[in-house]
């Protein structure tokens, strides 16, 4: 410091002379750094705080040390600022002022800190720049706090976007709600301020949700209540569609006791559209499941009734009933694997033929998508044909064969069952369960028909159904 205090400089003109005449003790008492330079950028004067902050004593009037006495100065993003581009240099060379500019200073010992600079050029009465003065201070802690706050705000903003949420504040005095950017997107708004008058609210909120919304608002604004606001409603988007939102907040009150009154509601909203759609889909699925369960139970009840009706051999009837229910279960498994969207006819046939002699059954036909109703009915029909063939027809002996082919023309499915190589066929003396399934069930459920031919050389069946 002695170098600074004892420095004598030549005459610099009345303005700089008055600066140089300032008592050094006064300058050193200031809590901020002070530095002054002449029109050539040579440092004329600094105070004790400047030396303390810089961590070094500058060389006064040294042409090699111009504009700033610090070791190194950088922008906030870490880019070096050459001496002739510093705020002090711009003040001297271009007459610019800098109020509240910030830069990173590096000291000789490696310490880095953030400086806030207030730089002004010094001018003669004529306006000519004859120097500049810089008053600066260490704002590292403030800078770090602002940086942490920005980082925290960024984290909050990202979390709000990720959770499809936005914030808002509704003031009662002016009946205006102010939305942040996220909330503007949620509410389908083009600006932050929204007037909650009758026209605006009627245009924006779904009419079926208005009564609930206003009742929740009234409850929250009650001075005797807890001020909590929560509601779900639909809001119109710019394209005319509706979006489900959940809104919740807290009322800001003023005064106490009888004088307590609400002044605003601050809160947030979240997009519930996907959740609401999922709930609706779940309800549809439950209803569909109930429908399927009822249909399945009705089918099983019908199978059981038809199987046991007039049965004289209970063990045989039980075996037949088991086989039919298992066949139905196989079809259900196949449809469940496809989420009941349908099934490929080949897969349905393969599942239905699993319990029988696969080596004796020849399959031919293209990939053909059929509905769940077709799959269930055909599974039962094919099970009956195969069961009959295993008992009395081509599948009852090793030399027998079954040719099963299918095709689709003009949205009509045609399936052909032909047996050969089995025992001579004898037409049945009574109409059994299989015949009723083929003739009644297929025609009623699939808008189709089945033709059975008990030819002596092998049973033939032609099935057609509209797809």
N, C-alpha and C positions, 0 to 999 in steps of 0.2 A: 504493500500500500504506500510506502514512502515515495516510490517513484511517481505515483499518481499525485500525491499531496504536494510534492516539492516541484512539480513540473512548471516551468516558465515558458510560455510560448510567445512568439512575436505578435505584433498587432494584427488582428484579423478583421477589423471593422467594428462598428459600434454594437451590432447585435451579438456577434460572437464574443466580443470583449465583455459584454454584460454577462454572458453565460459563464465565461471563464472567471469572472470576478466573484461568482457565487462562492460562498464559504464552503469549503470541502466538508466541514463537519455537518453542515446542513444537508448536503447531498448524501453523506454517509448515513444520516439518520433516517433516510427514506426507506420504507419496507420493500421497494421495488428497485430493479436495476435501471440505471440511467447511463446512456451513452450518447455522445455528440460527436459529429464529424464535420469537416469543412467541405468546400465545394469539390475538392479532389478526392473526397472519401477518406482522408486521413483522420484517424481517431484523435480528437482533441481532449476529451474529458470523459471519465467514467467514475462511478461512485463505488463504495465498498460492497454494496449488494450485488452489483454487476460482476465484480471480481469473484465474489463468493459463489455466485451461480455458475459462472463460466469455469471456475476451478483454475484460473490462470490470470496473470496480470498482463494486459496488452501493452504493446510498444506504441506509445503515443507519437503521432506525426511520422510514423514509419510508412513510407510509400508502398512497402511490401505487405502491409497489414491494413487493408482498407475496408471500410464500411462496417465491419463487425469484429469484435474482439474474441469471439468464441472459437473453439478449436475446429468445429465442423457443424454445419447446419443442413438439415434435410427437410423435405416435405413430410407430411404425416404418413404418407404411404412409403417412406423410406428412400425417396430419390434425392440424391445430392443436389443442393442448391449452390451454384458457384457464387463467389463473393459479389460479382457484378450483377447478379440477378436477385439478390436478397431484397427484402422490403426497404432496407436502408439505402441500398444502391438505387432502387427505383425512385425513392424520394429525392435523392440528390440529382440523378441523371434525367429523370422524367417529371419531377415535381409531384409524384403520386403520394397520397397518404394511405396508411393502412391502420384500420381500427379493429382491434380484436383478432388480428391474424394469428394463426398458430403454426408452430414449426417444432421439429425435434432437434434438440441441441445435444451434441456429443462432446463431453469434456475430455481432456488429455488422459485421464485415468480410466476412460471407457464408460463412465456413467452417462446414461441417456435420460433426458427429461424433456417435457413438453413446455414450451414457452409461449406465452400470449404477448404479442407485440402490438404496440401503439406507436406508429412512426409518423412524423410530420416533417415536411421540408421547412427549412428556415429561409426566409426571404428578406431582401432589402426592401425599403419603402417603394422602390421602383418595381418590385415583383420578382427580381432576379433571385434565383436560388443560390444561397451561399453556404448551405450545409443542411444537416438534418439532425433530428434528435429522436431517440428511441427509448421508450419507457416499457420495461418488460418484467414479467413475473413468472414464477414456476406454477403451472396449473396441471402438473402431471396427475395428481390425485383426482382432480375434477375431471380431467380427460379420461382417466381409467374408469371412473364412475359412469361417465356418459357412455363410454364404449360398452361397459357391462350392461348398462340399461338398454342400449340399442340391441345388444346380443340377446338379452332377455326378452325384449319386445319382439325381436325376430323369431325367437323360439316360440313365443306366445302366438305370433301371427301364423307360423307354420302349423302349430298345433290346432289353431282355429280352422285353418284351411283343411287340414287332414281330417278333422272331426266334423267338417261341414257346418261350422258354427260362425256366427257373427254377433257383434255387440251393438247395442242401441241405447238411447236415453230419451225418454219422453218427458217434456216439461209441460206442466198443467197450465201455467199462466198464458203461454202462447199457443198451446195445443199442437205443438210440433214435436215430431220424433226425429232424432238425428241418428243415422245409421252409418257404421263403418263400411269399408269397401266390401268385406265379406258379406255383411248383412244386406247390402244393396244388391248383391248377386242373388242372395236367397229370396229376397222380396221382389225381384224383378224390377228394381228401380234404376233410374239413370242419374240420380243425384242423391246427396246425403240427406237433405231436408224433406220431410214428408208431412203435409198438413193433415191432421186427423179430424177434418171436418166431415160432415155427413156424406158429401159427394165423394171425397177421397176414400173414405172407409168402405162405402158401398161399392165403389169401383174395384178396390183392391182385395177385399176379403169375401170369402164364399158366403152366400146368404144363409146357408144352413148352419154356419158356425158363428154368426154375429151375436146371437143372444147369449151363447155361452161365453164368448169373449168379453162382452160388456159386463156380464154378471161377475166374472173373475176380476175385472178391473175395479168394479164397485167394491167388491170384498177387500181387495188389496188396499184401496184408498181409504177405507174406514179408519179413522183415527184411533179407534178402540181395538183394532186388530193388530196382527203381527206384521202387516205390510208385505206379505209374500204374495207374489203373482205367478201363476202357472196355468198354461192353457195350451191346447193343441188346436190348430186351425189350418185351413187351406188358403193360400194366397195366389192371386192370378199373376202369371208370368207375362213377359212382353209378347210371347207368341200365342197367348190366349189359353195356355194349359194351366193346370192347377198343381201346386206343390204343397205337400203337407209339411208344416213346421211345428216344432215345439218351442214355446216361448216361456221364459221364466225370469223373474227379477225381484228386486226389493224396492219398496217405496222410500223416498227420502222425505222425512217429516221435519217441520220447524215448530218450535214452541213446545210447551209442556201443558199437561192437563187439558182444561177446556180450550186453551189457545192452540193446541196441537193441530196442525193441518198439513196435508200432503202437498209437496211442491214438484216432485218428479218421480219417475220410475226408471231405474237403470237396470239393464238386464242383457240377456243373450238369447239367441234363437238357434235352433239346430234343424237341419234337413231330416225329416222323417219319411220322405217319400218312399225310399227303398224298403224301410221297415213296414210301412203301411201296405205297400204292394206285396211284401212277403207274408204279412198277416192275412191279406185277402187271398193270396195263393194258397196259404195253409188252410183257410176255411174251405176253399174250393176243393182242395185235396181231401180234406176230412169228409166233406159231403160226397165226393166221388168214391172214397173208400167205403163209406156207409152204404152207398148205392151198390158197389161191387159185392160187399159182404152179404147184403140182402139177396142179391141175384144169385150169388154162389150158394147161399143156404137154401134158397128156393130150388136151385138146380139139384143140389144134393138130396133135398127132401123128395123131389120128383123122381130122381134115380132110385132112391130107397123104396119109394112107394111102388114104382113100376117093377122093380126087381123082386120085391117080396109079395106082390099081389098074386095070389093063387099059387105061390111056390109050395111044392110038395116035398122038396128036398132042401131043408134049411141049410145044411153045410154047403151044398152047392150054391144056394142063393147067397150065402154070406161071402163065399169066394168070388162070386160074380160081382157083388156089391163092392168088395174091397178093390177088385181090379178096376172097376169103373171110377171109383173115387181116386185111386192112385193115378189113373190116366188124366183125370181132371187136374190133379195136383201137379203133374208134370207140365201140363200146359200153363198153369199158374206160375210155376217156377220160370218157365221160358219168358213169359210176359213180364214178370217182375224184373228179370235181368235187363229188359228193354224199357223199364219204367212204364210199362203198359202203353207204349206208343204204337205197338203192333208187333208183328213177327214175320220172319221169312217162312214161306210155306214149306220149304225143304226141312227147316229146323223143326217145325211142328210135326211133320211126318216122321222124321227120325226119332223124335221123342216118343211119339205114339207107338212106334214099332220096336222100341227098346226091349220089351219083355219077350219078344217073339224071335223066331229063327231068322236073324238078319241075313244069313248066307242064302236064304231061299227067297229073299225079297229084292227085286230089281227096281231101282228108282230112276226116273228120268223126267227132267223138266227144268225150266229156267228159274232164276232167283225171282221170287214174286212176293211183294210185301202185302200182307193181309191184316185186317183189323183184329183187335182182341176178341170181338164177338165171333168172327170167322174162326179164329184159332181154337177157341173153346169148343165150338160146335163140331168142327172137323176132327178135333182130337177124340171126342166121344164117338163120332161116326166111324172113324178109322179103327178105334179100339174094338168096336163091335164087329166090324168086318174081319179084323185079324183074329179075334177070339173065336168067331164062328169057323174061320179057316183052320185054326189050330185044333178045334174039336172035331170037325167033320170034313174039312176041305183040304186044300193044297198043302197047308202047313202041318197037317196031321201025319204026313209020311215024309221021308227024307227026299223022295224024288219029286215032290210037289214044288211048284214055283208060283210066285205072285209078281205080276208086273204092275207097277204103280206109276202112272205118268200124269203130267198136268201141263196146262198151258193157259194163256190168257189172251182173249181176242175181244176188242171193243169193250174193255172193262168188265168182261165176264170171265170168271174163272171156270175152267173145266178140268175135272179130275176123273181119271179112269182106273178102275180096279179090275184086274183080270187074273183069274186063277187057272192053272193048268197042271197036269201031271198028278192030280190027286184022285181019291176015290170017286166013283160015279156020284153025281149030285142027286139028292132027292129033295124036292121042294118041301118046305116046312108045312106041317098040318095046321099050324096056328100062327097068328101074327105075334111075334115076340118083341122084346124091348128094342132090339137092334133095328127092326123094321120101323117101329114107331119113331125112333131117333132119326132115321134116315128120311122117312116120308113126312113126318109131322114137324120135327124139330128144325131140320134144314130149311124147309119151305117157309116155316113161320118166322124164323129168326134171321135168315139170310136172303130172303126174297129169291129163293132158288128151288131146285128140285133134285130128287135122286131117283134113278131107275134101276131096280134090282132085277137081274135075270138069273134064275136058277137053272142055267144050261147044264146038261148032263156032263159035259166035259170040264166044267168049272164055273164057279159063280162069277158073274160080271156085274159091275156097278158103275154107273155113270152119274157123276155129281156135277151140277152147275150152280153157280151163285154169282150174283152181281157184286162187284167190288166197290 
